[in-house]
Structure formats: structure tokens, C-alpha cells
Amino acid sequence: MNLQEADKIKDQLLLHRLDTLLFEVMQACGADMWLVLGDEYNEGPCLKTFLPSTFYQARKRTILVFYNNGKSVERMIVSKPDFTIEKFYKPVLLKPPNFDYEMFYTTFASSYDLDYIRSLPVEDEKACLKRIIQERKPKNILVNTSELSPFADGLSHNNYKFLESLDIELKSSEKLTLRWLETRTDMEMVYLKDIVHKTREIIDSCYTRQVIRPGKTTIGQARYYLMTKAYQAGMIPWFDATVWIRRKNKSHLENDDEVILEGDLLHCDFGVKFLGLCSDIQEMAYVDDGNQALIEAYEKLHDQAKAFQDIVMANFKEGLTGNEILKNALEASKHIPGARLYTHPIGFYGHGPGPTIGQFSNQDFLEGMGEYKLHNKTCYALELCIKDYVKEVNVDILYGQEIDIYFDNKAHYFAGRQDKLHVF
């Protein structure tokens, strides 16, 4: 897929979200008007998700106004006229001060009624926003401030002061912002399936002797292979890919200069961002040295990790908090050695907003997003591990797995999971 095709799909995904999801979440959260503000290079995590492909960043100060009229959402942008955005948001600052509107509209936007624009008063951002509010008289005006999550706290200090100068009551959009960010549309689900599948294909291609030559290939070469393949496919790694080694008498090796040997157990962690959506995958592999007993020991660990995945998936139930899912899953996994759960939401961001379901260093109660409830149409990186002693290598092996799933009444895999240990 070339850049033009990718940008076209990104815009289709955004327009579909605006047309189908925005009204739904504003209604569910009782939101009348939502103001989403950000500045060029300082957009905040929410505004970024509203920008079409032509907006690599916000343009100067960008102000989006969403008004729920009870039947639909009016989508407006209060900024210098920029008609590359008008199919997404209606430009409402048509005659700003110190702006040669005669030249601009005759050159770039001749379809606009210039006689009508001449009749308008000169209006800066503040006056325009005040007029919109006065005309619509919303019952509440929500802005991106939050004590719970930084994803809902993207309004800068200066922009907050700008809104305060309007002399209007501002309320937190915390609930609305989190629901907007975490909820996936059916169209996004289709592309996420492809993204997850492609991510797993790249991992599969890495775990071969064409790429990893035992005794020659280093950890650094293996993990940079993963990231290079992503770039070649038009995708961007959203974190530094890792490859770790578990070896006889060595429970964890991760130095880039370490050479991969036969008999090594490899653990990779790799994720990409494409079309504005993220994947996050961990898979394990054994560099075959003919030790069948060791292969069988690792395959036993793999089967136990899969059983743990099954238990966690069964405990995904709408309305439960992340802490409740964690507790229930661990209770049901006491027979699995060293079971540890640290699953996180995924979507626009690799570590996204939504219920936190355990942390590697905390398998108990988590304040804040641990108490956030599971909602429908949301996605997660099902991240976990088990740990058990393997006599053949004389170490406790931490055996990690991570696979992307979605929750739609129940938990589903996007594109399968690692059914068997990679042996090459």
C-alpha cells in the first residue's frame, strides 16, 4: 500500500468514526458541547485522533467544536480558513482579523459566497467561539481535563486560560474522551486484523535461519530486522523492538552484541503503528540444536501459557473493572506455574486508555485505571507470562506471550495466536 492509498484509508476511518461513533459516545456521556483544543506540535493525545491526513500537526491553535443537538453532532472548526478539512469539520472562522479574505477566497475557495462573507463582521477566535456558544446555548461544555488519565488531560494551561476568558462554565470531558479514544468502529476492526496479521508475519519471517544464522546473527541484528521490515511495509514501530535470549545457566540476555546460538530460547516483543492504529505482539522461538527433551519442556511451557490465555479471555466481561478481571483470572490460574498478567488497552496508542489489567510488578489492586470498567468494542494487548524451572538449562524460564484481542460481547483474537513454539 503506497502513502496516498494509506492516507485515503486513514481519512475514511476518521470520517466513519465521526459519522457513526461521535454522536453515540456524546449521547452516552450526556455531553452537549465538547471543545477540543490544541496547538501545532502540542496537540494533546485526543486532538491528534481528530486530525485528517492533510494535518500532520494542528495548524497554529486548532479549536474543534462538537455540538450535540439531540439528533446528530454539528462538527465545527474555529481556525484560519483551511478548506482541506471541510469534509470533516465546518469552518466557522470565515473572516478573522488581519486576513486578506478577498484574496484568499477568490484564490483558494471561490465556491464560497464572497458577498455573504463581506457582510460578516471581523471575528477573532474568541468572538467566534462566544457566538457559537450563545447561538446554541449548550447545557454543558466539556473540555479535556482529567485527574484520572493523561489521555483525557490534553488541554494546555494557556488554552485553558483562553477558554476561561470566555466567562463560561467548563466541565471535564474525562469520561467522553476516554470512551472516544478506547472505542473501535467495525471498519477499524477490519484494518486492525490486517495490521496484527502483518505484524505476526514479520515475526514469523524473523524466526528463520535465513534471517537468524546461529553463531553469527546478534540480538541487535534480529530486532532491527523486525523494525526495518515494518518501515519497508509502510508501518512505524511505536516502541523499540526487543529480542531476548534464555540460555543454559542464563535466564535473560538482551545486549545487542550478544550472538544468538543454537539451543537458545528467543523472546521477541514487537509492535507497529499503521493507519493510526497499533499492534503489540510477543512470540517465543527455539533455535534448534536437536535437543528433543528441551523442545518438549518448552512446548509444555507454551501449552501452559495458552491455557492461561484461555482463562483470561473467559474472564473478560463487560462492566468488570480491570482489577476484577485480574483477580478472577489469577484465581482461576493457580495451577499454572508463575502465572502473571499485565494486559493493557491498545488502539490509537500502544499503551492506550481503558482498564489496566495488572502490571508486571503489581499483581494486586491498581488505583486509577485499574478501577476503570471494561466496555464493548474495545481492544487489548493480552500480555502475560508464566515462569517455571527447566532442568535441561538449569534456570527458571520466564515464558512470555502477547497477542492483540478485541472485546465485542466476548473476547476474540484478531488474527489468531502463537499456537506452537517456533522451532527453526
Helices and strands as residue ranges (DSSP letters): H 3-20, H 22-28, E 33-39, H 44-47, G 48-50, E 61-68, E 73-78, E 90-91, H 101-108, H 114-119, H 125-136, E 141-143, G 150-152, H 157-164, E 171-172, H 174-182, H 186-206, H 219-232, E 236-237, E 242-247, E 250-253, E 265-270, E 272-274, E 277-278, E 281-286, H 292-314, H 322-331, E 340-341, E 344-345, G 368-371, E 378-390, E 395-407, E 411-413, E 422-423
